[in-house]
Amino acid sequence: MDKNSVTYQLVSDPSQEGAPAFGLAFRDEQAMQGSERFRKLLEEASGEGHHILPVPAVYLIGSDGVVDFLYVNPDHRVRLAPEILLAAARVHSEK
């Protein structure tokens, strides 16, 4: 965060303790059974052996704790368009 002068809170969950509680994680049993290489890559990327995959999500939460904007897509290849997030952030900051 310091490197990029980020002024917002960025949350990461490599141990996958929080994501499943929010319904933002899954385990692809078929992929896990079929590919030792996939399991190894997943373990190297996460630093963990849980084999849980996150679902990408974006939340804008106000200082009052209310979620003002939410984007979730289980298909990790479909990402939120930057212009949509920027528009939501502008509305969020005007509140």
C-alpha positions in Angstrom: 0.0 0.0 0.0 2.9 2.4 0.8 4.6 1.6 -2.5 1.5 2.7 -4.6 0.2 5.5 -2.3 -3.1 3.6 -1.8 -5.5 5.5 0.4 -8.1 2.8 0.8 -8.0 -0.5 2.7 -7.1 -3.5 0.6 -7.9 -6.9 2.1 -6.3 -10.2 1.2 -7.2 -13.6 2.6 -4.4 -16.1 1.5 -5.4 -18.5 4.3 -9.0 -18.5 3.1 -10.4 -18.0 6.6 -12.8 -15.2 5.7 -13.7 -15.8 2.0 -15.7 -19.0 2.6 -17.7 -17.3 5.4 -18.8 -14.7 2.8 -19.5 -17.3 0.2 -16.5 -16.0 -1.8 -14.5 -19.2 -2.2 -14.9 -22.7 -3.6 -12.9 -25.9 -4.0 -12.9 -27.4 -7.5 -12.6 -31.0 -6.6 -12.5 -32.2 -10.2 -9.5 -29.9 -11.0 -7.8 -31.0 -7.8 -8.1 -34.7 -8.7 -7.0 -34.3 -12.3 -3.9 -32.2 -12.1 -1.0 -32.5 -9.7 0.6 -29.5 -11.5 -2.5 -27.4 -10.8 -2.5 -28.3 -7.1 1.2 -27.4 -6.9 0.7 -24.0 -8.7 -2.2 -23.2 -6.4 -0.1 -24.0 -3.3 2.8 -21.9 -4.6 0.6 -19.0 -5.4 -1.3 -19.0 -2.1 1.5 -20.3 0.2 -1.2 -22.6 1.6 -2.3 -26.2 1.1 -6.0 -25.7 1.4 -6.8 -25.8 -2.4 -9.5 -23.2 -2.0 -10.0 -20.8 -4.8 -11.3 -17.3 -4.2 -14.2 -15.6 -6.0 -13.1 -12.1 -7.1 -15.2 -9.5 -5.3 -15.1 -5.7 -4.9 -16.9 -3.9 -2.1 -17.2 -0.2 -1.4 -18.1 0.2 2.3 -18.9 3.6 3.8 -17.6 4.8 7.1 -21.1 3.9 8.5 -20.4 0.2 7.7 -23.0 0.1 4.9 -22.0 -1.7 1.7 -22.6 1.0 -1.0 -21.4 -1.1 -4.0 -20.7 -4.8 -4.5 -19.4 -6.7 -7.5 -19.0 -10.5 -7.4 -18.5 -12.8 -10.4 -17.7 -16.5 -9.8 -16.0 -16.5 -13.3 -12.5 -15.2 -12.4 -12.0 -14.3 -16.1 -14.7 -11.7 -16.0 -13.5 -8.6 -14.1 -15.2 -5.4 -13.2 -14.6 -2.7 -15.7 -12.4 0.0 -14.3 -14.8 2.8 -15.4 -17.7 1.1 -13.5 -15.6 1.0 -10.3 -14.5 4.6 -10.8 -18.1 5.7 -11.3 -19.2 3.8 -8.2 -16.3 5.3 -6.2 -17.3 8.8 -7.3 -20.9 8.3 -6.1 -19.6 6.7 -2.9 -17.3 9.7 -2.2 -20.1 12.2 -2.7 -22.2 10.7 0.1 
